[in-house]
Amino acid sequence: MSGIVPAPIARQPWQMLFPLFTLIGFGALVLFSAAAGSWDPYASSHLLRFGVFLVMAFVLSLFPRDFIQFMALPVYVVVLLMLLAVEAIGFVGGGSQRWLNLGFMQLQPSELMKPAVVLILARYYASLPVGMIPTWSALIAPGAMILTPVALVLLQPDLGTSLAIVFGGAMVMFAAGLPLRWFVGAAAAGAVLAPVAFFFGLQPYQQKRVFTFLDPESDPLGDGYHITQSKIAIGSGGFSGKGFNEGSQSHLNYLPEPHTDFIFATMAEEWGFIGGLVVLGAFAMILRWGLAVARASTDRFGKLVALGLTATIFFYVAINLMMVMGLAPVVGIPLPFMSHGGSSMLTNMLCIGGLMMVNRWNQTAPRTGLIR
C-alpha cells in the first residue's frame, strides 16, 4: 500500500484522524437533530468551523520546534492581554463577561489560555536544569504563570475554565518531575481550604450548582432542572436509543442547551448505549494516540507539550461527561468535537494541531540507535 498511497497522505496520523472525523460527523448528526431536523444553525456551522480549524491544525503541525519555543512567551502574553481586555471591553452574555467581539465571531480568550499555559510551562521546564526541578525555582514562577490567568478568568466568572487551566498546568508540572509530596501537600491544603473557597470564593449561582449536584431532586424544577432532564434523556435512550431525530427531550425543549453542554444527553437519547460506546471509544483512541506521541518524544519540551495538550482534551471530555450524568456540578464545559461552539472547537483543534506538530518532530528526529 505504501506505493499506492502518496507519502504525504500516508504520513498523516490516521489512528487519530479517523476517530476525530467520527466525532465530528456524529456531532453534526446530533446537532442536526437538536435543531429539529435542520442543518442550520448548528450542524452547518459546526462542519464549516471544523474544516477551517483542521486546515489551521495542519499548518500548525509544520512549525519547527525552535520557533514554537520562541513563540511560547509572546503567545502567553498576548492571551493574557486579551483576558485583561475582556475585563475592560468584553462582551457580556448570560450574566458573564467572557468574550471579545471580533465581528465575525465572539472569541473567548480564556479558552486560548489552556494551550498557552501548556506551552509556556513546557518551555520553562525544558530550559530548567534537571538539578533545579526539586527546588522552589521550579514552583514559584510556574505557579505565577498559572494563577495570574486563573484569577482573571475567575473574575468573569468562569469556574470551569479556571479549573481546566489549573489542570493542564498541573499535569505539565507533574510530568516535568516535581516532587510528588508537593502535589500531595497541595491536595491536602485544597481540601482544608475548600470550605473557605466555597463560601467566600464562589458566586451564589456557583454555590447553588454544588448544592444541586449533591441533591438535584431537592429542586427538580429549579436549580436541579438541568441535571434531572439530562439523566432522563440518557436513561430513556436505553440500549439502542429512540432513533435518529426522534429525541423527545431535546425536541420538546425539556433538555436545556441540547446543542452545547448537554449534547451527550441529546445523543444518548437517540442513539442509546451503543452511541455512547462509539463516542467514548473515539475519545479513547484520540487520547491514547496523544499519550503515544508524548512517550515517543525524544526531548523534554515536546514530551511536556504533548502531555499537557492531551490532558487538556481529557479534562474537557471527563468533566462534560461527568456533568451530564450527574457525577459533577454543572460548570458549562462543552464536549470536544461534538458540541456547537467556536471557541471550544478552536481550543481543541489547537491541541490536535499541537499534537500533530510534536508527532512530526518525533518522525523527523535523528535516530540515536535507540530501539523505538
N, C-alpha and C positions, 0 to 999 in steps of 0.2 A: 504493500500500500504506500510505502514511502516514495515510490517512483510515480505513483498516480496522483497523490495529493500534493499540491505545491508546498514547498518548505515553509513559507510564511504562515500558511494555514495550519500545517501540521505542528508548528511550534507553539500554537496557542494552547493555553491550559483548559482543554475541553472538559476535564474532570470537574472543573468549577463552572465553566460556561454553560454546560448542559443543564445542571440543576438551577443555575441562575435564570436561564431562559424559561425553565419550567415554572419558577416562581412568578416571573413577570407575566407570562401568558396566563397562568392560573389566576393571578391577581386581576388581570384585565377582565377575565370572565366574571369574577366575583363583583368587580366594580360595575360591569355591565348590568348585572342583576340588581345591585344596590341602587342603580338609577332607574329601576323598574323597566328593564329591558331596553336601555338606550346606551349608545356609545358615548354620548355627551351627558353630563360634563366631565365624567370621571375617567372612564376607560381610555378614551382617545387621547386625553392629555397625559395620562399615565404612560401610554406607549410612546408618545412623542418625547416626553421627558427622558424616558429610558434610552431612546435612540440617540438623543443629543448627549446624554451623560455617558453612554457607552463609548461614543467617539472620544469624549474627554478622557475616559479611563484608558483607552488605547494610547492616546497621546501622552498621558502621564506615565505610562509604562515605559516610554522611550527615554525618559530623563536619566542622566548618569548620576551615580552615587555622589560625586563631589558637588554637583550642582544642588542636589536636594539637601545635603548637609549645610551648604552655604545659605540656602533659602529658608532653612528651618526657623531661624530667629526673625528675619523680616516677615515671614508669614504669620508667626505668632503675634508679633507686634501689631501688624495690620488688623488681624482679627480682634485683638484686644481693643484697638482704637474703635473698631466697629461696635463693640459692646458698649463703649463709652458713648458713642453716637446714638445708640438705642436709648440710653437714659436721657439724652438731650432732645432728640427729634424723632424717636422711634414711634412706629405706628401702634396704636392701641387696638386690641381685638379680644373679645371675650373677657374683658377685665384685666388683661395682662399687656404689658408693653414689651414686646419681644421682637418686633420686625422693623426692617428698614424698607421703605417703599422705593424700589428701583425702577418703577414704571412698568416693566414687562413682568415683574414678579415681586412678591413680598419675601424678602430674604431674612432668614432667622440666623444672625451671626453666631448665636450660642451653639448651633448645630456644627458650624465650621470649627469651633474651638475644640471639638472632640478629637479629630485627627491632628489639629495643630498642636495640641498638648502632647500627643504621642510623638510627633516629630521633634519638638524642642527637647523633650526629656531624653529621647533616643540619642540625639546629638550630644547632649550634656554628658550622659553616662558613657557614650562611646569615646569621648575625649578625656574622661576622667581616668587617671591611673588606677589600676586594679587595687593597689595598696590603700587607696583612699576610700574605697567602697564602704568599709565598716565604720568610717568616721562621720562626724556631723556635717562635713562638707558635702556628703552625698545626700543629705536630707534637707538642709535649710534652704538652699537655692531652689531645688525642685519643688519643695513644699510651697514656696512663694509663687512659683510658676503655676501651680495648680490652684492655690487658694485665691489668688487675685481674680482670675476669671470666674471662679465659683461664686465669689462674693458679688460680682456684678450680675451674674445670672440669677442669684437669689433675690436681687432687688427687682427683678422683672415682674412677678416672681415666677420661677420655674424650677421646682424641686427635682423633677425627673431628669432634666438635662444636667443639673448640677451634680447629681449622683453619677450620671454617665461620665462626666468629665473626671470626677474623682476615681471612678472605677478604672477607666483607661489609663490614667496616670499611675495609679497604684499597681496595676499589672506590669507596667514598664519598670517601675521601681523594684518590684519583686523579681522580675526576670533579670534585672541588672545585678542582682546578688546582694541586695541589702539584707542585713541580719534578720532572721525570722522573728527574733524576740521583739524587734521594733514593731512589726505588724501585729504581734500578739498584744503588745502594750497598747498600740493604737486602738485595737478592737476592744480591749478592756476599758480604756478611757472613754471610748464611744458609748459603751454600754452604761457606764456610770453617768455620763453627761446627757444621755438620751432623754431623760425626763425634763431636764432643763431646756434642751433644744426643742422639745415638743411644745412646752408651754410658753416659751419666750421667743423661740426662733421661727416657728411655723405660723403662717397666716391662719385665721379662723377656718377658712374653707379647707385648708390642708389638714387641720386637726380633725375636721368632720370626716374627711376621707379615711383617716386612720380608724376612727370610731366605726365608720361604716364597714371597713374591711373586717374589723373584729366581730361585728354583729350586723350584717346587712339586712336581716329580717326585722330589725327594730324599727325601720322606717322604709318599707319596701316601695312606697310611692313618692318618697322624698330623696334623701341622700343615698339610700340604698337602691334606687331605681336602676341605675346603670348596670350594676353588677348582677342584680336579680334578673333582669331581662337578658343579659349576656349568658347566664347559666341556663336559662330557659331555652335560648336559641341553640346552644351547644348540645344540651341534653335531648332536645326534640329531634335533632338530626339522626340520632341512633347510629346504626352501623353503616348504612349506605346513603343516608340523607333523604330529604324530601324531593330532590330533583332540581336540576338547573333552572333558575329563575322561578322557583316555587317557594321561596322562603317567606313565611308569613310575618315573622318578627321584624324583618327589615322592610318589607313591602307595606306593612300596615303601620310603620313608624313607631313600633314598640321599642326597637333597639336603637339607642342613641349612637350617633357617629358610626353608622354601619360601614362607611367607606374609608374611615381613618383608623382610630384607635381600636374599634371593635370589629375590624374586618375579618378576623379569625372566627369570631362568633357567626358572622354572616356566612362565611364559607362552610363552617361546621354544620349549620342548619340545613344547607342544601346538598352538601357532599358527604356529611357524616364522618364516622371514624376513619373511613378509607381516605377521604380528602385530607383529614388531619395527619394521617401517616405520610401521605405524599409531601405535605408541607414540611413536616418535621424531618423526613428523610432528605429532602433537598437542602434544608439548612444544615443538617449534619454533614453532608458531603462538602458544602462550601466551607464550613468551619474546620473540618478535617483537612481540607486542602490548605487552608491558611496556616494551620499548625505545621503541616509538612513543609511549607515554604520557609517558616521560621527555623525548623530543625535543619533544613538544608543550607541555610545561610552560613557563609564562612567568615563573616565579620560581625562585630557586636552591633553596629548601627543597623544593618539590615535585619538582624535577628530581632532586635528590640522593636523596630518599626513594624515588622510582620506580626509579632506577638501582640503589640498594642492595638493595631488595626483589627486583628481577629477578635480581640477582647471587646472592642467597641461594637462590632457587629453582634457578638454574643450577648452583650448587655441589652441591646435593643430587643433581640429575639426573646431572651429569657424573661425580661420584665414585662413585655407586652403579653406573652402567653400566660404568665402567672397572673397578670392583672385581669385578663378577660375570664379566667377560670376561678377568680376569687381567692387566689393564693397570695396576692399582694395588693396594696392600696392602688386606687386609680391615680396614675401620675401623668397621663397624657403622652405616652411614648408609642409611636406608630410601629407597625410590623414591617420590617425592611422588605423592599422589593414588591410588596403587595399593597400596602396602604397608599391612599392617594395623598400626595403632598410633595411639593417641590424641594423644600429644604432638606427633609429627611432622605429623599431619593438622592439628592446631591451629596450629602454626607456619606451615605452608604456606598455610592459609586466611587467617591474619592477613596474610600477604604479599599474597594475592589481594585481600583487603578493602582493604589499604592502597593497592594499585594502582588499584582501583576508585574509591577516595576521591580520589586525585590526578587520575584521569581526569575525575571530576565537577568538580573545581576547574578543570580546563582548559576544560570545556564552559561553565562559568559565569563564566569570566574575562572582564573587559571587553575589548572589541575596541579595538585601538590603531591600526588602519589597516594593520597588517602583513598580508602575504599568508601564509595558513596552509594 
